[in-house]
Amino acid sequence: MSGRLFDVGSLKIMLNGRFENYELISLKNNVFNKINSKNSNALDIGANIGNHSLFFFKSFFKCILF
């Protein structure tokens, strides 16, 4: 893992394994589990380092990143 010095996102990924972990778990529990996400596609518009995309791959059939 490499990151920029004093970069909050990099620090959270190193400490928690993921940036915005609480928000992503809330999405999974409150949205993904209520739709048929295993047979759906996800779009990650503005994918930067792939943090959210890696999380989406576990819940969706296919993920498309931009």
C-alpha positions as CSV (number, residue, x, y, z in Angstrom):
1,M,0.0,0.0,0.0
2,S,1.3,3.4,-0.9
3,G,-0.3,6.7,-0.2
4,R,0.5,10.4,0.1
5,L,1.7,11.8,3.4
6,F,-1.1,13.4,5.4
7,D,-3.7,12.0,3.0
8,V,-6.9,11.1,4.9
9,G,-8.1,8.7,2.3
10,S,-4.9,6.7,2.3
11,L,-4.7,6.7,6.0
12,K,-8.2,5.4,6.4
13,I,-7.6,2.6,3.8
14,M,-4.4,1.6,5.7
15,L,-6.2,1.5,9.1
16,N,-9.6,0.2,8.1
17,G,-9.0,-1.6,4.9
18,R,-11.4,0.7,3.0
19,F,-12.2,4.4,2.7
20,E,-15.8,5.4,3.8
21,N,-16.4,1.9,5.1
22,Y,-19.4,2.9,7.2
23,E,-21.1,4.6,4.3
24,L,-20.5,1.6,2.0
25,I,-21.9,-0.8,4.6
26,S,-24.9,1.4,5.0
27,L,-25.4,1.3,1.2
28,K,-25.2,-2.5,1.2
29,N,-27.6,-2.9,4.1
30,N,-30.2,-0.3,3.1
31,V,-30.1,-0.4,-0.8
32,F,-28.2,-3.3,-2.3
33,N,-30.0,-5.9,-0.1
34,K,-33.4,-4.5,-1.1
35,I,-32.8,-4.8,-4.8
36,N,-31.7,-7.8,-6.9
37,S,-28.1,-6.6,-7.0
38,K,-26.6,-10.0,-7.8
39,N,-28.3,-9.8,-11.2
40,S,-27.7,-6.1,-11.7
41,N,-24.8,-3.9,-12.9
42,A,-23.2,-1.1,-11.0
43,L,-21.7,2.1,-12.5
44,D,-18.9,3.7,-10.6
45,I,-18.7,7.2,-12.1
46,G,-15.6,8.9,-11.1
47,A,-13.7,5.8,-10.0
48,N,-10.4,7.1,-8.7
49,I,-8.4,4.4,-6.9
50,G,-11.1,1.8,-7.0
51,N,-12.1,1.8,-3.3
52,H,-15.8,1.8,-3.9
53,S,-15.5,-0.4,-7.0
54,L,-13.9,-3.2,-5.0
55,F,-16.8,-3.1,-2.6
56,F,-19.4,-3.1,-5.4
57,F,-17.8,-6.2,-7.1
58,K,-18.9,-8.2,-4.1
59,S,-22.6,-7.2,-4.4
60,F,-23.2,-6.8,-8.2
61,F,-23.1,-9.1,-11.2
62,K,-20.9,-6.6,-13.2
63,C,-19.3,-3.3,-12.4
64,I,-18.4,-0.6,-14.9
65,L,-15.8,2.0,-13.9
66,F,-15.3,5.5,-15.3
